[in-house]
């Protein structure tokens, strides 16, 4: 989220975004008019509903969306991480996604397996020019440890040409070495490390803090119009000097402590 805020602040546009499950971080980039096209497994705002800017922009033809599914996008990153130009899979054959979504870009081929004659779909590898991953901790060299479910971070880190890691905290190398099995992204894949405490806010960081549904809900409410989105950016992005100041505007230490306690199951979400 800290990275998305800075992209908006600098007005870096004409973006093509790929992800397994982009949500709030993508919708604010769309709301800022910076996204040209998307390829993803799913775009949603978790239990709070559909992202208004994504839906409106696709319906109005302002952006192109290529829909896959979670497994398909992860497999595409896996292919990129292995250096393969494409990868076979079967899960997308169980739906109409090929017929209605990917068909427009014709980013697939159908064939029978030469060994079993099983029907498979071939999908192209996905190799982003730049990937951004937020992790709970890493050292100065970029050895990253991730708690909880990895989703596609392992594959994405290895398929991207460049990788920027934002982290809750930079720790000593000794702390990383004390639990080496947790280092799922080693330093040789990382091009830059940026320490940004609470850098996922208002989204969740597993075991550290829960979703700030108040801020996400505010975005869903005001972003129904371009004018509402602009007011939101004036308050939370353009009107602050950096992400730390944004956190103060969003509720400060009291709000962050509440979200920490909710994630730890010590309080109920207000």
C-alpha positions in Angstrom: 0.0 0.0 0.0 2.9 2.4 0.8 4.2 1.7 -2.8 0.8 2.4 -4.3 0.5 5.7 -2.5 3.9 6.8 -3.8 3.0 5.8 -7.3 -0.1 7.9 -7.1 1.8 10.8 -5.6 4.3 10.7 -8.4 1.7 10.2 -11.1 3.4 7.1 -12.7 0.8 5.9 -15.2 0.1 3.8 -18.2 0.5 0.7 -16.0 -0.2 -2.9 -16.9 -0.9 -4.8 -13.6 -0.7 -8.5 -12.9 -1.6 -10.3 -9.7 -3.3 -13.3 -8.3 -5.7 -11.3 -6.2 -5.3 -7.5 -6.4 -7.8 -5.5 -4.4 -7.6 -2.1 -2.7 -4.1 -1.4 -3.8 -5.1 -1.8 -7.4 -8.5 0.0 -7.2 -6.8 3.2 -5.9 -4.4 3.1 -8.8 -7.3 2.8 -11.2 -9.1 5.6 -9.4 -6.1 7.8 -9.9 -6.3 7.1 -13.7 -2.9 5.3 -13.8 -3.9 1.8 -15.0 -4.2 0.7 -18.6 -4.8 -3.0 -18.3 -4.9 -5.8 -15.8 -4.4 -9.6 -15.8 -5.4 -11.3 -12.6 -7.0 -14.2 -10.8 -9.7 -12.1 -9.1 -10.3 -8.5 -8.2 -12.4 -7.9 -5.1 -12.4 -6.0 -1.8 -12.7 -9.0 0.4 -16.0 -9.2 2.3 -16.6 -5.5 1.8 -17.8 -5.8 -1.8 -16.6 -5.2 -5.3 -14.0 -2.5 -6.2 -16.0 0.4 -7.7 -13.3 1.9 -9.9 -12.3 -1.4 -11.4 -15.9 -2.3 -12.2 -16.7 1.1 -13.6 -13.5 1.4 -15.6 -14.0 -2.1 -17.2 -17.7 -1.4 -18.0 -16.8 1.9 -19.6 -13.9 0.4 -21.6 -11.2 2.6 -19.9 -9.1 -0.5 -19.0 -8.7 -4.0 -20.3 -9.1 -6.8 -17.9 -7.9 -10.4 -18.6 -9.5 -12.7 -16.0 -7.9 -16.0 -15.1 -8.2 -17.6 -11.7 -6.0 -17.9 -8.7 -4.4 -21.2 -9.7 -3.8 -20.1 -13.3 -2.0 -16.8 -12.3 0.1 -18.7 -9.8 1.0 -21.2 -12.5 1.9 -18.4 -14.9 4.3 -16.9 -12.3 5.7 -20.4 -11.7 6.4 -20.8 -15.4 8.2 -17.5 -15.4 10.2 -18.5 -12.3 11.4 -21.7 -14.0 12.3 -19.9 -17.3 9.5 -21.7 -19.2 7.6 -19.8 -22.0 4.3 -21.5 -21.1 2.8 -24.0 -18.7 0.0 -26.7 -19.0 -2.8 -26.8 -16.5 -6.4 -28.1 -16.3 -8.4 -26.0 -13.8 -9.5 -23.4 -16.2 -11.1 -26.1 -18.4 -13.8 -26.4 -15.7 -15.3 -22.9 -16.3 -16.3 -20.5 -19.1 -13.3 -18.2 -18.3 -11.5 -19.1 -21.5 -14.6 -18.5 -23.6 -15.5 -15.1 -22.2 -12.4 -13.5 -20.8 -9.0 -14.7 -22.0 -10.3 -15.3 -25.5 -10.2 -11.6 -26.2 -6.5 -11.6 -25.8 -6.0 -15.2 -27.1 -3.5 -15.9 -24.4 -4.0 -19.6 -24.3 -3.8 -22.8 -26.5 -5.6 -26.1 -26.1 -3.9 -29.4 -26.7 -3.9 -33.1 -25.7 -1.1 -34.3 -23.5 1.3 -36.3 -25.7 1.7 -38.9 -22.9 -1.8 -39.4 -21.6 -4.0 -37.7 -24.2 -5.6 -35.6 -21.4 -7.0 -32.3 -22.5 -4.9 -29.4 -21.1 -4.8 -25.6 -21.6 -1.4 -23.9 -22.2 -1.0 -20.5 -20.6 1.9 -18.1 -21.2 4.4 -17.4 -18.5 4.0 -14.1 -16.6 7.3 -12.2 -16.1 6.6 -8.7 -14.7 9.1 -6.0 -15.3 8.7 -5.1 -11.6 7.2 -6.9 -8.6 6.5 -5.3 -5.2 6.1 -7.5 -2.1 5.5 -6.4 1.5 7.0 -8.7 4.1 7.1 -8.7 7.9 10.9 -8.6 8.1 14.1 -8.9 6.1 17.7 -8.0 6.6 19.7 -5.2 4.7 20.7 -7.6 2.0 17.1 -8.5 1.2 16.7 -11.9 2.8 12.9 -11.9 3.4 10.8 -14.0 5.8 7.1 -14.3 5.4 4.6 -15.5 8.1 1.3 -17.1 7.1 0.2 -18.2 3.7 2.6 -17.4 0.9 -0.1 -17.1 -1.8 2.1 -16.5 -4.9 5.0 -14.5 -3.4 7.5 -17.3 -3.8 6.8 -17.7 -7.5 6.3 -13.9 -8.2 9.7 -13.0 -6.6 11.4 -15.4 -8.9 9.6 -14.5 -12.1 9.9 -10.7 -12.0 12.8 -9.0 -13.7 13.1 -6.6 -10.8 11.8 -6.9 -7.2 11.2 -4.2 -4.6 10.6 -5.4 -1.1 8.8 -3.2 1.5 9.1 -4.5 5.0 7.6 -3.9 8.4 11.1 -3.9 9.8 14.7 -4.4 8.8 16.4 -6.9 11.2 19.9 -8.0 11.8 21.3 -10.8 9.7 21.6 -12.9 12.8 17.8 -12.9 13.3 17.3 -14.2 9.8 20.0 -16.9 10.2 18.4 -18.1 13.4 15.4 -19.4 11.4 16.7 -19.9 7.9 13.7 -22.1 6.8 11.5 -19.0 7.0 13.5 -17.2 4.4 11.3 -17.8 1.3 12.8 -14.9 -0.7 16.6 -14.9 -0.6 18.7 -11.7 -1.3 19.7 -12.6 -4.8 16.2 -11.9 -6.1 15.8 -8.5 -4.4 16.8 -5.2 -6.0 15.7 -2.8 -3.3 14.5 -2.9 0.3 12.4 -0.2 1.9 11.4 -0.2 5.6 7.8 0.9 5.9 6.1 0.1 9.2 2.4 -0.7 8.7 3.1 -0.6 4.9 0.1 -2.8 4.2 -2.5 -0.5 5.9 -5.4 -0.4 5.4 -5.1 -4.0 4.3 -4.0 -6.9 6.6 -0.5 -8.0 7.6 -1.0 -11.6 9.0 -0.2 -11.9 12.7 0.6 -8.1 12.9 -2.6 -6.1 12.2 -6.1 -6.6 10.7 -7.8 -4.8 7.9 -8.8 -1.2 8.6 -12.4 -1.6 7.3 -13.2 2.0 8.2 -10.7 3.3 5.6 -11.6 0.7 3.0 -15.3 1.4 3.6 -14.7 5.1 3.1 -13.0 4.4 -0.2 -15.8 2.2 -1.4 -18.3 4.9 -0.5 -16.6 7.9 -2.1 -15.0 6.2 -5.1 -18.3 5.7 -6.8 -17.5 8.9 -8.7 -14.2 10.3 -10.0 -14.7 13.4 -7.9 -15.1 11.4 -4.8 -11.9 9.5 -5.5 -10.1 12.8 -6.0 -11.3 14.0 -2.6 -10.0 10.8 -1.0 -6.6 11.3 -2.6 -6.4 14.9 -1.4 -7.0 13.7 2.1 -4.8 10.6 2.3 -2.2 10.9 -0.5 -1.6 14.4 -1.9 -2.3 16.0 1.4 0.4 14.2 3.4 4.1 14.2 2.9 4.7 10.4 3.3 3.1 7.2 4.4 3.9 7.8 8.1 1.8 11.0 8.0 -1.0 9.2 6.2 -1.1 6.7 9.1 -1.6 9.6 11.5 -4.4 11.0 9.4 -6.0 7.5 9.2 -6.2 7.2 13.0 -2.7 7.1 14.3 -1.2 5.0 17.1 -4.6 4.3 18.8 -6.1 2.9 15.6 -3.0 0.9 14.8 -3.0 -0.6 18.3 -6.6 -1.6 17.9 -6.0 -3.3 14.6 -3.0 -5.2 16.2 -5.3 -6.4 19.0 -8.0 -7.4 16.6 -5.5 -9.5 14.6 -4.3 -11.1 17.8 -7.9 -11.9 18.8 -7.7 -9.7 21.8 -10.4 -7.3 20.7 -13.4 -7.3 18.4 -13.3 -5.0 15.3 -15.1 -1.7 16.0 
